[in-house]
Amino acid sequence: MNLNLKSPIAFFDLEATGINISTDRIVEVSIVKVHPGGEEETKTMKINPTIPIPKEVSLIHGIYDKDIKDAPTFKDVAKELHQFLEGADLAGFNVLKFDIPLLVEEFLRAGIDFDIEKRNLLDAQKIFHMMEKRNLTAAYKFYCGKTLENAHSAEADTIATYEVFKAQIERYQDEEAFDLQGNKVGVIENDMKKVHQLINEKMVDLAGRFIFNDEGVECFNFGKHKGKPVEQVLKEEPNYYDWMMKGDFPLDTKRKFTQIKLRNFNNR
């Protein structure tokens, strides 16, 4: 079918130096502009971000500093891109959370007020999440090809979950797994310890108040100390421990916090 378009629509995707809208920069942009009559125009270009691309990010999108050292900066091509996108709606996959905000930010840094107020913003991921159910009944149908009878009865749900889990292991065995940011986190294997590590690699406490950072250090995952190592906060603000112990936090979270505090004390 043809899309019912009253204005051009620009499907686009960005590759960047990272996922921070404020500090990261675009390294590649690709746009497919579809006109109401069905005519399509494609524009793809590498961009010199003027800052280094972290190696772990390059490993994901395959673009390294050497690949863009002679490419134009975003400021160099901003007017050309602005003209290409003039009057077009914007569309893509997960563009509302990342691509559109980053594109607007780059235009503003280049001194161009990229107006999105009069454009339709269309995200295929949003439609996917709205239309494709992700509950146990849907998973049972997808993985096992069966209709879940007596859904929400404990026994039926338990048996269905067991069958779904077996089907997942069989379906994805030896395939690479990725997190929501597209980073590889490991490989699916028929080994329960490895599956556990894959699913819970950053978990410290069950409530997620603490997580492991990329160096395997326990860090706060909430509040004013988010991202800071727990041991560092205990050292700089020891009263924070008492505040959490008196606060409305799960007992498991308090237990983990106490374990870290005791370990830190014993290692002095």
Buried (B, 14 or more C-beta within 10 A) or exposed (E): EEEEBEEBBBBBBBBBBBBEBEEBBBBBBBBBBBEEEEEEEEBEBBBBBEEEBEEEBBEBBEBBBEBBEEBBBBBEBBEEBBEBBEEBBBBBBBBBEBBBBBBBBBBEEBEBEBEBEEBEEBBEEBEEEEEEEEEBBEBBBBBBEEEBEEEEEEEBBEBBEEBBEEBBBEEEEEEEBEEEEEBEBBEBBEEEEEBEEBEEEBBBBEBEBBBBEEEEEBBBBEEEBEEBBBBBBBEEEEEBBEEBEEEEBEEEBBEBBEEBBEEBEEEE
